[in-house]
């Protein structure tokens, strides 16, 4: 089967590497791909949001299957367009992708169907939002309603910070129209859990839960990023927590989406928090997380392409979805200045790089025979080992063999998970 993979980051690289392991896999086209993906697939410079360009390419190259990975093309309805052309896809419809593309929709869905989440209010009027904040407890969470590259969530510790966040979103247009409406919700306390779930709308297959590290600085300080690293499995996702999550969150969410006429097929991401009052949903994503995917997929022992086909054909309950019981760590190497201003075009040098570490390229490009930085998050280094400590140690040791100007990484990826285990 010739496969079209839409996207061009570290998550997509991890997916492509896993798809390549399938005996069913033929040629893989990555649109647009990146410098590292070019070593595993045919990269084509068509943007993930160029719906017309993607459709034309898919038709001309007679692709057999498409995996639409990023949120934007899913929210734009790319899978609907491809399916209408007779091309089966992995990824939810536009109607189902609203579970991520509108925070207001997902929060109202949870309220309607009794799915546990933080109390909230939604505002389209700036003055009303500010008035609400003046009577709200602190800290408070402010979310842009629409897609914002994983950066549209602000945890404000003071009223001034909260007002500034609302102004930034609603008046200053920091996230474009995604910030026209905001969700203001209570701040929850507890360990966070990232959970990726394959679903065909009827049944679900859980991947190992992971722990993301969103903040730019050690100790979870500084601005939110797309994610600076992840470890799996998450020690807080015990058998008891898994059972509670399945019964109170996963099954009710799939049933709710079906009742709404928005049956979800693809990878559904549950951002969870283990509070003293049980597991609660922080957010949904309509696709694989980044960098959680880079930590989770290397643990997959069964065939990813077979699983994706089973999801599309609504026979997931009969598919074998199997993961290793080992531990995985993904460490992100970023450009200095990220998530704000940073420079591109810095040469990446691998010096005596260990062979038992997997490298996922995120923001890279090839130019004149050299690999250069081309984004804020540049590389993800991944290690799978018998213990989490061994996996974390291996990643940091490997990072010493990669150099580029202004290389930046957090120094505490996996620290909270290791403390929980110890």
C-alpha positions as CSV (number, residue, x, y, z in Angstrom):
1,X,0.0,0.0,0.0
2,X,1.2,3.5,-0.9
3,X,0.6,5.8,2.0
4,X,0.1,9.5,2.4
5,X,1.1,11.0,5.8
6,X,0.1,14.6,6.3
7,X,2.4,16.6,8.6
8,X,6.0,17.4,9.1
9,X,7.1,17.2,12.7
10,X,8.6,14.8,15.2
11,X,5.3,13.1,15.8
12,X,4.9,12.4,12.1
13,X,8.5,11.1,11.9
14,X,7.7,8.6,14.7
15,X,4.5,7.5,12.9
16,X,6.3,7.1,9.6
17,X,9.1,5.0,11.2
18,X,6.5,2.7,12.8
19,X,4.4,2.4,9.6
20,X,7.6,1.4,7.7
21,X,7.8,-1.7,9.9
22,X,4.5,-3.1,8.4
23,X,4.8,-5.7,5.6
24,X,1.7,-4.0,4.1
25,X,3.6,-0.7,3.7
26,X,4.8,0.4,0.3
27,X,5.9,3.9,-0.6
28,X,5.3,6.6,2.0
29,X,4.7,10.2,0.9
30,X,5.1,12.9,3.6
31,X,3.4,16.3,3.0
32,X,5.4,18.3,3.7
33,X,7.8,16.2,5.9
34,X,11.2,17.6,7.0
35,X,14.9,17.0,6.7
36,X,14.9,13.8,8.8
37,X,11.7,12.4,7.4
38,X,13.2,12.6,4.0
39,X,15.4,9.7,5.0
40,X,12.3,7.5,5.6
41,X,9.7,8.8,3.1
42,X,9.3,10.8,-0.1
43,X,8.8,14.4,1.1
44,X,6.7,16.7,-1.0
45,X,6.6,20.5,-0.4
46,X,2.8,20.7,0.0
47,X,1.6,22.3,3.2
48,X,-0.6,20.3,5.6
49,X,-3.3,22.9,5.2
50,X,-3.3,23.0,1.4
51,X,-6.4,20.9,0.9
52,X,-6.6,21.3,-2.8
53,X,-2.9,20.6,-3.3
54,X,-3.1,17.4,-1.1
55,X,-6.2,16.2,-3.0
56,X,-4.5,16.7,-6.4
57,X,-1.3,14.9,-5.2
58,X,-3.3,12.0,-3.8
59,X,-5.2,11.6,-7.0
60,X,-2.2,11.8,-9.3
61,X,-0.2,9.4,-7.2
62,X,-3.0,6.8,-6.6
63,X,-2.3,6.6,-2.9
64,X,-4.1,3.7,-1.2
65,X,-4.4,5.1,2.4
66,X,-3.9,8.5,4.1
67,X,-3.0,9.3,7.7
68,X,-3.9,12.9,8.5
69,X,-2.0,13.7,11.7
70,X,-2.0,17.5,12.6
71,X,-5.0,19.3,14.1
72,X,-5.4,22.0,11.4
73,X,-6.2,19.8,8.4
74,X,-8.4,17.6,10.6
75,X,-10.4,20.7,11.7
76,X,-10.6,21.8,8.0
77,X,-12.1,18.5,7.0
78,X,-9.3,16.9,5.0
79,X,-10.4,13.4,5.9
80,X,-13.9,14.1,4.6
81,X,-12.5,15.3,1.3
82,X,-10.1,12.3,0.9
83,X,-12.8,9.8,1.8
84,X,-15.1,11.4,-0.8
85,X,-12.4,10.6,-3.3
86,X,-12.5,7.0,-2.3
87,X,-9.2,7.2,-0.3
88,X,-9.6,5.5,3.2
89,X,-8.1,7.6,6.0
90,X,-6.9,7.5,9.6
91,X,-8.2,10.5,11.3
92,X,-11.6,11.9,12.5
93,X,-14.1,13.8,10.3
94,X,-14.4,17.6,10.6
95,X,-17.5,17.1,12.6
96,X,-15.6,14.9,15.1
97,X,-12.5,17.1,15.2
98,X,-14.5,19.8,16.8
99,X,-13.7,18.0,20.1
100,X,-10.3,19.8,19.9
101,X,-11.0,22.7,17.5
102,X,-13.5,24.2,20.0
103,X,-12.7,24.1,23.7
104,X,-16.2,25.5,24.3
105,X,-17.8,22.6,22.5
106,X,-15.8,20.0,24.4
107,X,-16.5,21.5,27.7
108,X,-20.2,21.7,27.0
109,X,-20.1,18.1,25.8
110,X,-18.6,17.1,29.1
111,X,-21.2,19.1,31.0
112,X,-24.1,17.6,29.0
113,X,-23.0,14.0,29.4
114,X,-21.6,14.1,33.0
115,X,-17.9,13.6,32.0
116,X,-15.8,14.8,34.9
117,X,-13.9,18.1,34.2
118,X,-13.2,21.4,35.9
119,X,-16.1,23.8,36.4
120,X,-16.0,26.5,33.7
121,X,-17.7,29.4,31.9
122,X,-17.4,30.5,28.3
123,X,-17.2,34.1,27.1
124,X,-17.3,35.9,23.8
125,X,-17.5,39.4,25.4
126,X,-14.2,40.8,26.8
127,X,-15.8,42.9,29.5
128,X,-17.9,40.0,30.7
129,X,-14.9,37.8,30.9
130,X,-13.0,40.4,32.9
131,X,-15.9,40.8,35.3
132,X,-16.1,37.1,35.8
133,X,-12.3,37.0,36.6
134,X,-12.7,39.6,39.3
135,X,-14.9,37.2,41.3
136,X,-13.0,34.0,40.5
137,X,-10.6,32.2,42.8
138,X,-6.9,32.0,41.9
139,X,-5.1,30.4,40.2
140,X,-7.4,30.4,37.2
141,X,-7.1,28.7,33.8
142,X,-7.8,30.7,30.6
143,X,-8.1,28.9,27.3
144,X,-8.5,30.2,23.8
145,X,-11.5,28.4,22.3
146,X,-9.8,27.4,19.0
147,X,-6.6,25.8,17.9
148,X,-3.4,27.5,19.1
149,X,-0.5,25.1,18.5
150,X,-0.8,23.8,22.1
151,X,0.0,27.3,23.5
152,X,-3.5,28.7,24.0
153,X,-3.8,27.8,27.7
154,X,-2.7,30.2,30.4
155,X,-2.6,29.4,34.1
156,X,-2.8,32.8,35.8
157,X,-1.7,33.2,39.5
158,X,-2.8,36.8,39.9
159,X,-5.8,38.8,38.7
160,X,-3.5,41.0,36.6
161,X,-2.1,38.0,34.9
162,X,-5.6,36.7,34.2
163,X,-6.8,40.0,32.7
164,X,-3.7,40.3,30.6
165,X,-4.2,36.7,29.2
166,X,-7.8,37.5,28.3
167,X,-6.8,40.8,26.7
168,X,-4.0,39.1,24.8
169,X,-6.4,36.5,23.4
170,X,-9.6,38.5,22.8
171,X,-8.4,42.0,22.0
172,X,-4.8,41.7,20.8
173,X,-5.5,38.6,18.7
174,X,-2.5,36.6,19.9
175,X,-4.1,33.4,18.4
176,X,-6.2,35.0,15.7
177,X,-9.8,34.1,15.7
178,X,-9.1,31.1,18.0
179,X,-9.1,33.7,20.8
180,X,-12.4,35.4,19.9
181,X,-14.0,33.2,22.6
182,X,-12.4,32.0,25.8
183,X,-13.1,29.4,28.4
184,X,-12.3,30.3,32.0
185,X,-12.2,27.4,34.3
186,X,-11.2,26.3,37.8
187,X,-7.5,25.3,38.4
188,X,-7.2,21.6,39.2
189,X,-4.4,20.1,41.3
190,X,-2.8,16.7,40.8
191,X,-0.5,14.7,38.5
192,X,-1.2,15.0,34.8
193,X,-1.6,12.0,32.5
194,X,-1.6,12.0,28.7
195,X,-3.5,9.1,27.2
196,X,-3.7,8.3,23.5
197,X,-6.5,5.9,22.5
198,X,-7.2,4.2,19.1
199,X,-10.9,4.2,18.5
200,X,-13.2,3.3,15.6
201,X,-16.1,5.0,17.4
202,X,-17.4,1.7,18.8
203,X,-14.4,0.3,20.8
204,X,-11.2,1.6,22.1
205,X,-7.6,0.4,22.4
206,X,-5.5,2.3,25.0
207,X,-1.9,3.0,24.4
208,X,0.5,3.3,27.4
209,X,-0.2,6.5,29.3
210,X,2.6,9.1,29.2
211,X,3.7,12.2,31.1
212,X,4.4,15.3,29.0
213,X,6.5,18.3,30.1
214,X,4.9,21.4,28.6
215,X,6.7,24.3,30.3
216,X,10.0,25.6,28.8
217,X,11.9,25.6,32.1
218,X,13.1,23.0,34.6
219,X,10.6,22.4,37.4
220,X,7.7,23.2,35.1
221,X,8.5,26.9,35.0
222,X,8.1,29.5,32.2
223,X,5.9,29.6,29.1
224,X,4.0,26.7,27.7
225,X,5.5,25.0,24.7
226,X,4.4,22.2,22.4
227,X,6.2,19.8,24.8
228,X,9.8,19.5,25.8
229,X,9.8,15.7,26.4
230,X,7.7,12.8,27.5
231,X,8.1,9.5,29.3
232,X,5.9,6.4,29.2
233,X,4.3,4.6,30.9
234,X,3.0,7.2,33.4
235,X,3.4,5.7,36.9
236,X,0.2,7.5,38.1
237,X,-1.9,5.5,35.5
238,X,-2.4,2.5,37.8
239,X,-4.8,-0.3,37.0
240,X,-7.4,1.4,39.3
241,X,-7.0,4.7,37.5
242,X,-7.2,3.0,34.1
243,X,-10.5,1.3,35.1
244,X,-11.9,4.6,36.4
245,X,-10.9,6.5,33.3
246,X,-12.3,3.8,31.0
247,X,-15.7,3.7,32.8
248,X,-16.1,7.4,33.6
249,X,-14.4,9.1,30.7
250,X,-13.4,7.1,27.6
251,X,-16.6,5.1,27.1
252,X,-18.9,8.1,27.9
253,X,-16.9,10.4,25.5
254,X,-17.2,7.9,22.6
255,X,-20.9,7.4,23.3
256,X,-21.5,11.2,23.6
257,X,-19.8,11.9,20.3
258,X,-21.9,9.2,18.7
259,X,-25.1,10.7,20.1
260,X,-24.1,14.1,18.9
261,X,-23.8,12.7,15.3
262,X,-20.0,13.1,15.5
263,X,-18.7,9.5,15.7
264,X,-15.0,9.7,16.4
265,X,-12.6,7.5,14.5
266,X,-8.9,7.9,14.8
267,X,-6.6,8.7,17.7
268,X,-8.3,10.5,20.6
269,X,-6.0,12.2,23.1
270,X,-7.2,12.6,26.7
271,X,-5.4,15.2,28.8
272,X,-6.2,14.0,32.3
273,X,-5.5,15.1,35.9
274,X,-5.6,12.8,38.9
275,X,-7.2,14.9,41.5
276,X,-8.2,14.1,45.1
277,X,-11.8,13.8,43.7
278,X,-10.8,11.3,40.9
279,X,-9.7,11.6,37.3
280,X,-10.8,14.6,35.4
281,X,-10.5,15.7,31.8
282,X,-8.3,18.8,31.2
283,X,-8.6,18.7,27.4
284,X,-9.2,16.5,24.4
285,X,-7.1,16.5,21.3
286,X,-8.4,14.9,18.0
287,X,-5.0,13.4,17.1
288,X,-1.8,12.0,18.3
289,X,0.0,14.1,20.9
290,X,3.4,15.6,20.3
291,X,5.9,14.6,21.9
292,X,3.8,11.9,23.6
293,X,3.7,9.9,20.4
294,X,7.5,9.8,20.2
295,X,7.6,8.2,23.6
296,X,4.6,5.8,23.1
297,X,4.9,4.4,19.6
298,X,8.4,2.9,20.1
299,X,6.7,0.7,22.7
300,X,4.2,-0.6,20.1
301,X,4.9,-4.3,19.2
302,X,2.0,-4.8,16.9
303,X,1.4,-3.4,13.4
304,X,0.5,0.3,13.3
305,X,-0.7,0.2,9.8
306,X,-3.0,-2.8,10.5
307,X,-4.4,-0.9,13.5
308,X,-5.1,2.2,11.4
309,X,-6.9,0.1,8.8
310,X,-8.9,-1.6,11.6
311,X,-9.9,1.8,12.9
312,X,-11.0,3.0,9.5
313,X,-12.9,-0.2,8.7
314,X,-14.5,-0.2,12.2
315,X,-13.1,-3.6,13.2
316,X,-10.8,-2.5,16.0
317,X,-12.3,-4.9,18.5
318,X,-10.8,-7.8,16.3
319,X,-7.4,-6.2,15.8
320,X,-4.3,-7.1,17.8
321,X,-2.9,-3.9,19.5
322,X,0.1,-4.8,21.7
323,X,2.7,-2.8,23.5
324,X,6.0,-3.7,25.3
325,X,6.2,-3.5,29.1
326,X,9.4,-1.6,28.9
327,X,10.0,2.1,29.6
328,X,10.4,5.0,27.1
329,X,11.8,8.5,27.2
330,X,11.7,11.2,24.6
331,X,14.0,14.2,25.1
332,X,13.4,17.3,23.0
333,X,16.3,19.4,21.8
334,X,15.1,22.9,20.9
335,X,16.4,26.1,19.5
336,X,17.4,28.7,22.1
337,X,14.6,31.3,22.5
338,X,11.8,28.9,21.8
339,X,8.8,29.2,22.3
340,X,9.3,32.8,21.4
341,X,12.0,34.2,19.0
342,X,14.6,31.8,17.8
343,X,17.0,31.5,14.8
344,X,16.9,28.9,12.1
345,X,19.5,27.5,9.8
346,X,22.0,26.2,12.4
347,X,24.0,23.1,11.3
348,X,23.2,20.0,13.3
349,X,26.2,17.7,14.1
350,X,25.9,14.1,15.3
351,X,29.3,13.1,16.8
352,X,29.7,9.4,17.7
353,X,26.0,9.2,18.3
354,X,24.9,5.9,20.0
355,X,23.2,3.4,17.7
356,X,20.6,2.3,20.2
357,X,18.9,5.8,20.4
358,X,16.1,6.7,18.0
359,X,16.1,10.2,16.5
360,X,12.8,11.9,15.5
361,X,13.3,15.0,13.4
362,X,10.8,17.9,14.2
363,X,12.2,21.2,12.9
364,X,14.9,20.3,10.4
365,X,15.8,20.7,6.8
366,X,18.5,19.4,4.4
367,X,20.5,21.9,2.5
368,X,23.7,21.4,0.5
369,X,24.2,18.0,2.1
370,X,23.9,19.4,5.6
371,X,21.1,19.0,8.2
372,X,20.0,22.4,9.6
373,X,17.6,23.5,12.3
374,X,14.3,24.8,10.9
375,X,12.0,25.2,13.9
376,X,11.6,25.7,17.6
377,X,11.6,22.0,18.5
378,X,14.4,20.5,16.5
379,X,14.9,16.9,17.5
380,X,13.4,14.2,19.8
381,X,15.9,11.7,21.2
382,X,14.1,8.5,22.3
383,X,15.3,5.5,24.3
384,X,13.5,2.3,25.3
385,X,15.0,0.5,28.2
386,X,14.1,-2.0,31.0
387,X,13.7,0.8,33.6
388,X,12.6,4.4,33.3
389,X,15.9,5.6,34.9
390,X,17.9,3.8,32.2
391,X,15.8,5.3,29.5
392,X,16.1,8.8,30.9
393,X,19.9,8.5,31.4
394,X,20.4,7.1,27.9
395,X,18.6,10.1,26.4
396,X,20.7,12.7,28.3
397,X,23.9,10.8,27.4
398,X,22.9,10.8,23.8
399,X,22.2,14.5,23.8
400,X,25.9,15.1,24.5
401,X,26.6,13.8,21.1
402,X,24.4,16.3,19.2
403,X,25.4,19.9,18.7
404,X,24.0,22.9,17.1
405,X,24.2,26.6,17.9
406,X,22.0,27.7,20.9
407,X,20.9,24.1,21.6
408,X,18.4,24.0,24.5
409,X,16.8,21.3,26.5
410,X,15.2,20.8,29.9
411,X,17.3,18.9,32.4
412,X,14.5,17.3,34.3
413,X,12.5,15.2,31.9
414,X,11.2,12.2,33.7
415,X,12.1,13.5,37.2
416,X,8.5,13.6,38.5
417,X,7.8,10.1,37.1
418,X,11.0,8.7,38.7
419,X,10.0,10.3,42.1
420,X,6.6,8.6,41.8
421,X,8.3,5.2,41.2
422,X,10.9,5.6,43.9
